[in-house]
Amino acid sequence: MLTPLLWALLATFLLHDAQAASAAQWRDRSIYQVIIDRYALSNGSDPTLCNPSAQTWCGGTWNTLRDNLDYIQDAGFTAVWISPVQQNWQGERTPYGDAYHGYWIQDSTQLNEKFGSSDDLLALSKEIHQRDMYLMVDVVVNDVMALSTNPDYSIYMFKDASYYHTYCPVDYSNTTSEQLCWLGDTNVTLPDVDTTNPTVISQYGSWISELVHTYSIDGLRIDAAKHVDADFWPTFCGTEGASGIFCMGEVFGGLDVEDAAEWQGPLDSVLNYPMYTALTQAFQIPGPLNITALTDTMSQGKQLYKDTTVLGNFLENQDLPRWASGSVDVQTLYNAMTFNFMTDGIPIVYYGQEQYFSGAGDPLNREPLWPSNYTKTDAYKFIQMLNQFRNYLVNSTASTSNPWTTAETQVLTASQYGIAIMKGDVITVLTNVGSPAQNNTHIAVATPYDRNTALTNILTCEQWVVGSQGYIDVQYTLGGQAVILHPSTILAANKSPVCSGLVQTSQGVDDESTTLSNAALSAVRSNFRLTLWAVDSVVIAVVLSMALGWRWS
């Protein structure tokens, strides 16, 4: 007979299994991406020894992440994406350093002991879920790692050469070559697993199912997704696949929306590389400041993606230069981040973005986080505000017939200076003019709101009023800060924690008690104050889930 404890454990398992996180549930989340080795050190470790250029381990583990989750949760994130948990290369150091990043797979059936034990990973998963957050795990299934084109296959999960494609270098202009040939080079080869092989499909399915169930993983980020046979993914991902959970695939590329969109279908979602590229072209200084690249990418996305609301929105990751390495003006970061939070898709922030890290690319973009002392910088506070408002929108509209996250983003206006978009009843006005005052630059936006409608700028808690013919006019006399406007009556009626106690409606000031301290509000105002002029007037729905995944770099 089962004891009460075992009954409770069984019930928890079954409940989690029944509520495995779906794409619809992930749509409501915001994700903080972590490289395990670089996030946090254990007490007593020397914080000065981590040099990204050395390309070796610095000491971060699943336990040190678990001990420092407050920093992520306090920023308002509702999900954590971690490095692959699969065993990595156990052999000699490579010409490109050690496997500190987690993407050089050896035997997927074993865990990466550099990051901790099975108990450590279980404890991390438990702690994340106790905080009502989701766990996303990076997974690598396309390849393993070797130091030659004729490796000893006995060390891998698939132990015979027949389970791999014959060596050939990738021709990136040819889709067949991208899927059949080996990534890497002759210094560090990545033997390409044949994911059309029935044994591979079956064993990968059994492995991912056990991994997800054992560690209660909620979602998978799929490394090098486009290098795998497309027919493999439905057997592996989604509610009908072996994992039973949401999968977001890496389809590395530029502005080519069609190339990325063809993989949403085999996968639930993809990382939105075309939008990332468009954002760099539209906002980075120096740069082309090409807002048309942004509007064109949005237009193509609506036509080609199956569901833009579950795409992964990002500005940085372990394979790309940090934003600050390519843009000298901090307001470009704030405006681009605001777009990712206020448009269709799931916002993702790569660890250290909130600390203005500026690594120009691999390996310099894998900096240790601990030298920052986890300071709540202006960028951190800005992300707090974005998360707080987005979480409010998610929670206040989840039970309605028109959830905010499923509303389609519309472009209200665009010019060489910026763009105004509307999602649900939220208007976001973004600019690429940068930090210096621009006394003769403005963006006039035709809104669907009546004249004299009171709006609240979420980023400053200041009120302004819709002008004649429904227009608002954003001027940049204090520089190019982002603007997020929401009807004040809705904020007051929903007792929003955003700008609580400061929302002015036509009847006066909302008298609900404030959530932010006066000191915090003062800091927000001083750092992000934005003068907005009108033409005529002056986010708990969390379920126990299971998912673990991999990723490579």
C-alpha positions in Angstrom: 0.0 0.0 0.0 1.3 3.5 -0.9 2.1 5.8 2.0 0.5 9.3 2.1 3.9 10.7 1.1 4.1 8.5 -2.0 0.5 9.3 -2.9 1.3 13.0 -2.7 4.4 12.6 -4.9 2.4 10.5 -7.4 -0.4 13.1 -7.4 2.1 15.9 -8.0 3.7 14.0 -10.8 0.4 13.3 -12.5 -0.7 16.9 -12.1 2.5 18.1 -13.6 2.2 15.7 -16.4 -1.4 16.8 -17.1 -0.3 20.5 -17.1 2.9 20.4 -19.1 3.5 23.9 -20.3 2.0 24.6 -23.7 2.8 27.3 -26.3 -0.2 29.2 -25.0 1.2 29.2 -21.5 4.7 30.2 -22.6 3.2 33.1 -24.5 2.6 34.8 -21.2 6.1 34.4 -19.9 9.3 36.5 -20.0 12.6 34.7 -20.1 16.0 35.4 -18.5 18.8 33.4 -20.3 21.7 32.1 -18.2 25.0 30.5 -19.1 25.4 28.4 -16.0 29.2 28.7 -15.8 29.1 32.5 -15.8 26.1 33.4 -13.6 27.2 33.0 -10.0 30.0 31.6 -7.8 29.9 29.7 -4.6 30.8 31.4 -1.4 34.5 31.7 -0.9 35.5 31.5 -4.6 37.9 34.0 -6.0 35.7 36.4 -8.1 38.7 37.8 -10.1 39.8 34.7 -11.9 37.3 34.5 -14.7 38.7 35.8 -18.0 36.3 35.1 -20.9 39.2 35.1 -23.4 40.6 32.0 -21.6 37.6 30.0 -22.8 37.6 27.8 -19.7 35.4 27.0 -16.7 34.8 29.8 -14.2 32.8 27.8 -11.6 29.1 28.5 -12.0 26.8 25.6 -11.2 23.1 24.7 -10.8 23.4 25.3 -7.1 24.9 28.8 -7.5 22.1 29.7 -9.8 19.5 28.3 -7.3 21.1 30.4 -4.6 20.8 33.6 -6.6 17.4 33.4 -8.2 16.2 36.5 -6.3 18.0 38.7 -8.8 16.1 37.2 -11.7 12.7 37.1 -10.0 13.0 40.6 -8.6 13.5 41.8 -12.2 10.1 40.4 -13.0 11.0 37.4 -15.1 8.7 34.4 -15.1 11.0 31.9 -16.7 14.7 30.9 -16.7 16.5 29.4 -19.7 19.6 27.5 -18.7 22.6 26.0 -20.6 22.4 22.4 -21.9 22.5 19.8 -19.1 23.9 17.0 -21.2 27.4 15.6 -20.6 30.0 17.6 -22.5 33.3 16.7 -24.0 35.5 14.8 -21.5 38.7 14.8 -23.5 41.7 17.1 -23.9 41.4 20.9 -24.2 40.5 21.9 -27.7 42.0 24.7 -29.9 39.0 26.7 -28.9 39.1 26.1 -25.2 37.0 24.0 -22.9 33.3 23.1 -23.0 32.3 25.7 -20.3 29.3 26.8 -22.3 27.6 23.4 -22.4 27.2 23.0 -26.1 29.9 20.4 -26.9 27.9 17.2 -26.3 29.4 13.8 -25.5 26.9 11.5 -24.0 23.4 12.9 -23.7 22.3 10.1 -21.4 24.5 11.6 -18.7 24.4 15.0 -17.0 27.1 17.6 -17.1 29.0 17.0 -13.9 30.7 20.4 -14.2 27.3 22.0 -13.4 26.4 19.6 -10.6 24.6 16.4 -9.7 21.2 15.0 -10.5 20.1 16.2 -7.0 21.4 19.6 -7.7 19.4 19.9 -10.9 16.3 18.6 -9.2 16.8 21.2 -6.4 17.1 24.0 -9.0 14.0 22.9 -10.8 12.0 22.7 -7.5 13.1 26.2 -6.5 12.3 27.7 -9.8 8.8 26.2 -9.7 8.2 27.2 -6.1 8.7 30.7 -7.3 6.0 30.2 -10.0 8.5 30.4 -12.7 9.1 28.1 -15.7 12.3 26.2 -16.5 13.5 26.1 -20.1 16.5 23.9 -20.9 18.7 24.2 -23.9 19.1 20.9 -25.8 21.5 19.8 -28.5 20.4 16.9 -30.7 22.0 17.8 -34.0 25.5 16.8 -33.2 28.2 15.7 -30.8 31.7 17.1 -30.4 35.0 15.6 -31.5 38.6 16.6 -32.5 38.7 14.7 -35.8 36.6 13.6 -38.7 37.0 10.0 -37.6 36.1 10.0 -33.9 35.7 7.1 -31.4 31.9 6.8 -31.5 31.8 4.5 -28.4 31.9 7.5 -26.1 28.7 9.0 -27.4 25.0 8.2 -26.8 24.9 6.7 -30.3 27.9 4.4 -30.4 28.3 3.5 -34.1 29.2 5.5 -37.1 26.0 4.3 -38.9 24.0 6.7 -36.7 25.9 9.7 -38.1 26.1 11.4 -41.5 29.4 11.0 -43.3 31.8 13.9 -42.9 31.4 16.9 -45.2 31.9 20.6 -44.5 28.7 22.7 -44.5 27.8 24.7 -47.5 25.5 27.3 -46.0 24.0 28.2 -49.3 22.5 24.7 -49.6 19.7 23.5 -47.3 20.6 19.8 -47.9 24.2 20.5 -46.9 23.1 22.4 -43.8 21.2 19.3 -42.6 23.6 16.5 -43.7 27.1 18.0 -43.2 29.0 18.7 -40.0 29.1 22.0 -38.2 32.4 23.2 -36.7 35.6 22.9 -38.6 38.6 20.4 -38.7 39.9 21.7 -35.3 36.6 21.1 -33.4 34.3 18.9 -35.4 30.6 18.3 -34.6 29.7 14.9 -36.0 26.2 15.2 -37.4 23.6 12.8 -36.0 21.3 11.2 -38.5 17.9 12.2 -37.2 16.1 10.2 -39.9 17.4 6.9 -38.5 14.5 5.1 -36.7 16.8 4.0 -33.8 17.9 7.6 -33.3 14.3 8.9 -33.3 13.3 6.2 -30.8 16.2 6.6 -28.4 16.1 10.4 -28.6 12.4 10.2 -27.8 12.9 8.0 -24.8 15.7 10.2 -23.5 13.9 13.5 -23.7 10.8 12.1 -22.2 12.7 10.8 -19.2 14.6 14.0 -18.9 11.5 16.2 -19.0 9.6 14.1 -16.5 12.5 13.6 -14.1 13.4 17.3 -13.8 10.0 18.9 -14.4 11.1 20.9 -17.4 8.6 23.3 -18.9 10.2 24.1 -22.2 13.1 23.4 -24.5 15.3 25.7 -26.5 16.6 23.7 -29.5 20.1 24.4 -30.6 20.9 24.4 -34.4 17.3 23.5 -35.2 17.5 24.1 -38.9 20.4 21.6 -39.2 18.1 18.8 -38.2 15.6 17.0 -40.5 12.3 18.9 -40.2 10.3 15.7 -39.9 12.2 14.8 -36.7 10.8 17.7 -34.7 7.1 16.7 -34.4 8.3 13.4 -33.0 10.4 15.2 -30.3 8.6 18.5 -29.5 5.2 19.8 -28.6 2.2 18.2 -26.9 2.2 15.4 -29.5 6.0 14.7 -29.4 8.0 12.7 -26.9 8.9 15.6 -24.8 5.3 16.7 -24.5 6.3 20.4 -24.0 6.9 23.7 -25.8 10.0 23.9 -28.0 11.6 27.1 -29.3 14.2 26.5 -32.1 17.3 28.4 -33.0 17.2 29.2 -36.7 20.2 31.4 -37.0 20.1 33.9 -39.8 19.5 37.5 -40.8 16.5 39.4 -42.2 15.1 36.3 -44.2 11.7 35.9 -42.5 10.8 33.0 -44.9 13.8 31.0 -43.8 12.9 31.3 -40.2 9.1 30.9 -40.6 9.3 27.6 -42.4 10.5 26.0 -39.1 7.4 27.2 -37.1 5.2 24.2 -37.7 7.8 21.5 -37.2 8.5 23.5 -34.0 6.2 25.4 -31.7 8.3 28.5 -32.0 11.6 29.9 -33.2 14.0 32.6 -32.0 13.1 35.7 -34.1 16.5 36.4 -35.7 14.9 38.4 -38.5 13.4 40.8 -36.0 16.7 41.0 -34.0 18.5 42.0 -37.3 15.9 44.6 -38.0 16.1 46.1 -34.5 19.9 46.5 -34.9 19.4 48.2 -38.2 16.6 50.4 -36.9 18.1 51.5 -33.6 21.8 51.0 -33.1 24.0 54.1 -33.2 26.1 54.1 -35.3 24.0 52.3 -37.8 21.7 52.9 -40.8 18.8 53.8 -38.5 16.5 52.0 -41.0 13.0 51.9 -39.5 11.8 50.5 -42.8 13.7 47.2 -42.0 11.6 46.9 -38.8 8.2 47.6 -40.5 9.0 45.3 -43.4 10.0 42.5 -41.1 6.8 42.9 -39.1 4.7 42.9 -42.2 6.4 39.8 -43.6 6.1 38.1 -40.2 2.3 38.5 -40.1 2.1 36.8 -43.5 4.6 34.0 -43.0 4.7 32.8 -39.4 2.0 30.6 -38.0 1.9 32.4 -34.7 4.0 35.6 -34.1 2.8 35.7 -30.4 5.1 32.8 -29.3 8.3 33.8 -31.2 11.3 34.5 -29.1 12.3 38.2 -29.0 15.9 39.0 -28.1 18.7 41.6 -28.5 21.6 39.4 -27.3 22.6 35.8 -26.9 25.8 33.7 -26.5 26.4 33.7 -30.3 26.0 37.4 -31.0 27.8 40.6 -30.1 26.4 42.4 -27.0 24.2 45.4 -27.9 26.5 47.8 -26.2 29.4 46.6 -28.4 27.6 47.9 -31.4 25.7 50.9 -30.1 27.2 53.8 -28.1 23.9 55.3 -27.0 22.1 53.7 -24.1 18.7 55.0 -25.2 18.9 52.7 -28.2 19.0 49.8 -25.8 16.0 51.0 -23.9 13.9 51.6 -27.1 14.8 48.2 -28.6 14.1 46.4 -25.3 10.8 48.1 -25.1 9.8 46.9 -28.5 10.6 43.3 -27.6 8.4 43.5 -24.5 5.5 45.4 -26.0 5.1 43.6 -29.4 4.0 40.1 -30.3 6.2 37.3 -28.9 8.0 36.2 -25.7 10.7 38.6 -24.5 14.1 37.1 -23.7 17.0 38.9 -21.9 20.5 37.4 -22.0 22.2 37.6 -18.6 24.3 40.8 -18.3 22.3 42.8 -20.8 20.9 44.6 -17.7 24.5 45.4 -16.7 25.5 46.9 -20.0 28.0 44.2 -20.8 29.7 44.9 -24.1 31.5 41.7 -25.2 32.0 42.0 -29.0 31.3 38.3 -29.7 32.3 34.7 -28.7 34.0 34.3 -26.3 33.9 37.9 -25.0 30.1 37.9 -24.8 30.2 35.2 -22.1 31.3 37.5 -19.3 31.0 36.5 -15.6 28.1 38.2 -14.0 29.4 38.3 -10.4 31.8 41.3 -10.9 28.7 43.4 -11.4 27.8 42.6 -7.7 24.3 42.1 -9.2 23.8 45.8 -9.0 20.3 47.0 -9.9 21.4 49.3 -12.6 19.2 51.7 -14.5 18.8 49.1 -17.2 17.8 46.5 -14.5 15.2 48.9 -13.2 14.0 49.6 -16.7 13.5 45.9 -17.3 11.7 45.7 -13.9 9.2 48.2 -15.2 8.7 46.5 -18.5 8.2 43.1 -16.8 5.8 44.6 -14.2 3.7 46.2 -16.8 3.7 43.2 -19.2 2.9 40.8 -16.3 0.0 43.1 -15.3 -1.3 43.0 -18.9 -1.1 39.2 -18.9 -2.8 38.8 -15.6 -5.5 41.4 -16.1 -6.6 40.1 -19.5 -6.0 36.4 -19.2 -9.6 35.5 -18.4 -11.1 37.9 -21.0 -12.1 37.2 -24.5 -9.2 39.3 -25.8 -6.0 38.4 -23.9 -3.3 41.0 -24.4 -0.7 38.5 -25.5 -2.8 37.2 -28.4 -3.7 40.7 -29.7 -2.0 41.4 -33.0 0.5 44.3 -33.0 -0.4 47.1 -35.4 1.9 49.8 -36.7 0.2 53.2 -36.2 3.0 55.3 -37.8 6.6 55.1 -38.8 9.2 57.6 -39.9 12.9 58.0 -40.1 12.9 58.9 -36.4 10.9 56.0 -35.0 7.8 53.9 -34.9 4.5 53.8 -33.0 2.8 50.4 -32.5 -0.4 49.3 -30.7 -1.0 46.0 -29.1 -4.3 45.6 -27.4 -5.0 49.0 -25.8 -1.3 49.8 -25.3 0.4 52.4 -27.5 4.3 52.2 -27.7 6.3 55.0 -29.3 9.9 54.3 -30.0 12.7 56.4 -31.5 16.2 56.1 -32.8 17.3 59.7 -32.2 19.4 58.7 -29.2 20.1 60.5 -25.9 20.8 64.1 -26.9 18.0 66.6 -26.9 16.2 66.9 -30.2 14.3 70.2 -30.0 12.9 70.0 -33.6 12.1 66.3 -33.7 8.8 64.7 -32.9 6.5 61.8 -33.8 2.8 62.5 -34.3 0.6 59.4 -33.8 -3.0 59.0 -34.8 -4.6 56.9 -32.1 -8.1 55.2 -31.9 -8.8 57.2 -28.7 -11.2 60.1 -28.4 -10.0 63.6 -27.7 -9.3 64.3 -24.0 -8.8 60.6 -23.2 -6.4 60.4 -20.3 -3.4 58.2 -20.9 -0.6 57.2 -18.5 3.0 56.9 -19.5 4.0 53.6 -17.8 7.7 54.5 -17.7 7.2 57.8 -15.9 3.7 57.6 -14.4 3.0 61.0 -16.0 -0.4 61.8 -17.5 -1.1 63.4 -20.8 -4.2 63.7 -22.9 -5.2 62.8 -26.4 -5.5 65.8 -28.6 -7.8 66.7 -31.5 -8.7 64.0 -34.0 -7.2 61.4 -31.6 -3.6 62.5 -32.1 -0.7 62.4 -29.6 2.6 64.1 -30.3 5.8 62.9 -28.7 8.6 65.4 -28.6 12.2 64.7 -27.7 13.4 67.9 -26.0 14.9 65.7 -23.2 16.3 63.1 -25.6 14.9 59.9 -27.2 13.3 58.0 -24.4 10.7 55.2 -25.1 7.1 55.9 -24.4 4.4 53.3 -23.3 0.8 54.7 -23.0 -2.2 53.0 -21.5 -5.7 54.4 -20.8 -5.7 55.7 -17.3 -9.2 54.6 -16.6 -8.3 51.0 -17.3 -5.3 51.2 -15.0 -7.4 52.6 -12.2 -10.3 50.2 -12.7 -8.0 47.2 -12.7 -6.2 48.5 -9.6 -2.9 48.1 -11.5 0.3 47.8 -9.5 1.9 49.9 -12.2 2.0 53.6 -11.2 -0.4 52.7 -8.4 -1.6 55.9 -6.6 -0.3 58.1 -9.4 -2.9 57.4 -12.2 -4.9 60.5 -13.1 -8.3 60.1 -14.8 -10.9 62.6 -15.7 -12.2 62.2 -12.1 -8.8 62.8 -10.5 -6.1 60.8 -9.0 -6.4 57.1 -8.3 -6.0 56.8 -4.5 -4.8 53.1 -4.4 -1.7 52.6 -2.3 1.5 52.8 -4.1 3.5 49.6 -4.8 6.9 51.3 -5.5 8.6 53.1 -2.8 9.0 56.8 -3.2 12.7 56.4 -3.4 12.4 53.8 -6.2 9.8 56.0 -8.0 12.1 59.0 -7.7 15.0 57.0 -9.2 12.8 55.8 -12.1 11.7 59.4 -12.8 15.2 60.8 -12.7 16.6 58.1 -15.0 13.8 57.7 -17.4 11.8 61.0 -17.3 10.2 61.7 -20.6 8.3 64.8 -21.6 5.3 63.9 -23.7 3.1 66.6 -25.1 -0.5 66.1 -26.4 -1.5 68.1 -29.5 -4.1 70.1 -27.5 -3.1 69.4 -23.9 -0.3 69.3 -21.7 0.9 40.5 -14.8 -0.7 34.1 -11.4 -1.3 31.4 -13.8 1.5 28.9 -13.1 1.4 25.1 -13.2 3.8 22.5 -12.2 5.4 21.4 -15.4 8.2 19.3 -16.7 10.9 20.0 -19.1 14.6 20.0 -19.5 16.5 20.7 -22.6 19.8 21.5 -24.2 21.6 24.2 -26.1 25.1 24.7 -27.6 27.2 27.6 -28.5 
